[in-house]
Amino acid sequence: MKGLLAICLIVAAPFAWAGEKPAPASATAAAAAPLPPAAASVKGEVLEILEVDSYTYLRLKTKDGETWAAVAKAPVKKGAQVTVENAMVMNNFESKSLKRTFPTILFGSLPGAAGAAPAMGHGAGAKPAVDTEHIKVSKATGPNARTVAEIVTKAAELKDKPVVVRGKVVKFNPEIMGKNWVHLRDGTGSAEKNSNDILVTTAGQAKPGDVVTVKGTVRTDKDFGSGYAYKVMIEEATLQP
């Protein structure tokens, strides 16, 4: 995790899942503290740690009060002083792994980590988890085959249409809003024009460095709130090697 990360994020709210309500706060849940704007840094003492496959959840005591944060899995100890960078706010975020909903939570990265958590949109400031300087992936075949650059630059023409694109996974953030968030590059486009990277949401599994074929639908001007907005992305995608 427009992001993300954005999350990315990721990838924010209004985070209303059909037929579900926010879980009640537990006795150990932190009272919501004033939260920073996108791309801020938050410093605090670690009061509680919850671990899942891909993320470490931290309850932090900050100068403004207590808040929850999530970062890429990291060896953090209770009582440690940490800084969460590129912090993005998510509201009513449901963690299926923890079986709980956080009224507010920050997604970001610890200094030295390989990029922010789900904050994964263009301009979100998240680093890819793999080397992206020498990516060269052959274009997919078939009537709907497109390159990453074609999808980004021809977004208006391709809106709500199916596409097939082949590329390398440069970032993978699981279990955000019930889906996985993937950043894909194939060597086309340019970083300066934000045309070298496409965000994909999928139920499929992958890991950074995998080369996959994505089949999905192009969506444009998606705004999930809390700073997670995407001019173009691919939704409802399947992944194949």
N, C-alpha and C positions, 0 to 999 in steps of 0.2 A: 502498500500500500502501500489527481489529479490528483496523485499523487491520486499521501499518498500518499509523491509520492506520492488531490488531489486527488491522494489518496488520497489519492489519492483516490495519494491517497491517493485516491484512494478515493476517502471517497465518501463523501460525507452525506449528510442527511438531506432532506429531512429524515432519512433513515427510518422510514415507516415500513415495516415488513407486514404484508397482508396477513390479517388474522392474528397478529401477535401484538402484545403490549410490552412496554419496558418492564423489566424485572424489578421488583422492589429492592431497595438498597439493603445490603446485609449489615450486620452489626459492625463489621469492620470496614464497611465502605466509607470512603472519604467524603467529607462535605465538599461540595463544589466550590472551588476557589476561582477568583477572577482569572480568566484564561487569556492567553496572549493572542495577538493577531497572527496570521499566517507567517511562516518562516521566522518566528521568534525563537529565542532560547529560554529554557526554564531550568533553574537550578534548585536543588532540594536534597533533603536527606531521605534515604530509602527506608520506609517504615514497614513495607510488606512486599513480597515478591510472589508472583504467580507465573508458572512456566507452562507453555504449550509447545507444540512441535516447532513453530517458526518464530514465535515471539516471546519476549519476556515482559510481563506486565508489572509495573512498579507503582506502588502508592507512595507519593512523595509529600514531604512536608516542606513547603516553600515559604517565602517571606509573606505571601498573600494568603496562606492557608494550605489545605491539603488538596491534592488532585491525583488522578490516575494518569499514567503514561504507558505507552507501549512502544517497544523498540525491537529491532531484530535480535534474535536470541543472543544473550550475552551473559558472561559470568559475573553477575552483580551480587554483592553481599548486603544483607540487612545492616543499616547504619551507615552505609557508604554515602558520600556526597557525590552526586552526579549532575551532569548538565545534559539535558535533552535538546538537541539542535534541530533546526528546521521543523519546529513543532507546529502541527496543524490540528485544529480542534475538530472533533467529531461528536455529534450529539446522538444520544440514544443508540450507541454502538453495541450490537449484539455479538458476543463471542460464543460461537457454537461449541468450541472446544471447552470453554469454562462453564457453559450453560448459564450465562448471566448477561445482563445488559447494563452497560455503563451509561448513566445519564449524560456525562461528559467525559471525554478522554482525549489525551494528546497522543498523536502518532508522530514519531520523529526518529532521530538517530543519536547514538552516543558518539562522542569524538573518537575518530579512528575507525568507526564502523563503516561497512561498505554501503553507504547511502541510507537514506531515510526509509522508514517502513512504507505504508502504502501511498505516500505522497508521490505519485508517479505521473503527473501530467506534464505537458510541455510547459517549460518555464517554472516548474515547481522546485527546481534546484537539486533534485535527487540525482546521485551518481548511479550509472549502471553498475550491476554487480559483476560484469565480465568486461574484458578488454574489447573495445568497440572500434579500434582504429583500423583493423584489417578485415572487416566483415565483407564477404563477397558470396552471396547465395544466389543460385540460379533461380530465375523466375518460374513460378508455377505454370502449369499448362492447363488448357481448357478455355471455354468461352468467357468465363468470369475471372480469369487470371489477371492479377494486377501486381505491380510492385508497390512497396511502401510509399515511395514518392508519388506514384500515380494516385493512390488512394487519398493522400493528404492534399495534393494540389488540385484534384478533381472531385473534391468532397461534395460540392453542390450537385454535380452531375450524377454522382454515385449514391446520393442520399437514399436510404431505405432499400438499396439494391444489394443482392448477394455478391460477394467477392471471394476469391481464393487468392491467398498470398503466402509465399514461402519465405521464412526468415529465421534468424537466430534469436532465441530468447535472451534478452539482456537483463531482464528483471522479472521476478515472479513473486507475487504477494497473495497468499491464500486466504480464503474464508473472510472476505469482506463483503458485507451485504449478501451473503449466501452464494458468492461466486469467487472465482480466482481472477486476479488482475495481472495481465502479462504485457510487457513491453517487447516489441518485435522490431528488429532491424534486418535489412537485407543488403546494405551497402549503397542503396540509392538515396537520393535526396541530399540535403545539407543541414548541418546543425544550425547554421546562421539563419536559415529560413524555416527552421522547425519542421522540415519535411523528410527527415531521415528516421523517424521513429513513430510507430503506431501503437496505440493502446488497445488491448483486446480483453474482453471479459468472457469467461468460459467456465464450464464445470470440469474441463479437462485438467490433467496434471502435466507439469513440465518442470524443468529446472534450468537456471541460467546456463547458457552454453549449448542447450539443445537446439537443433535445427528442426523446425516443424512446419507443416502445412496447415494453415488456418482457413476454415470455411465459416463465414459468418455474414452479418448484415451491417452495412455502413450506417452509422448514425452521426448526425451533426448537431452542433450547438447544444450539447448535453450539459445541464447545470444541476449538480447534486447538492448545491448549497455549501456554505462554510468555506468558500474559496475553491471548490473543486468543480471546475468548468472545463469542458473539452470541445474544441471546434470540430474535431472529427475523431471517431473511434469505431471499433468493430465490436458488436454485441452478439450474444447467443451463438458463440463460435464453438466449433469442434476443432480439436488438435489431432493431427496425425504425424507420425515420424516422416 
